């Protein structure tokens, strides 16, 4: 339920608080959230520079755009059409060992 605290009616929504404190900021939409999280991780040097570079490579950006434009569009109706289908889809993800690690 997002109604009590946001005028934005779509998901996903992330609320990020700056590491040094300050006002939390609401970030809307998957690509924007991912980009902001990468920025925060890079700014805090939480991973090696090589890994940071890989996450921003042309190949990674191409996959991110594809997943947002194509994959998400196909997945959403298939996991929200009915409770049974959603349960089956998420059950599959849990049953595949390399998905749930």
ABEGO torsion letter per residue (X at the ends): XAAAABABABOBBBBBBBAAEEBBBBBBEAAAAAAAAAAAAAAAGABBAAAAAAAABAAAAAAAAAAAAAAAAAAAAAAAABAAAAAAAAAAAAABAAAAX
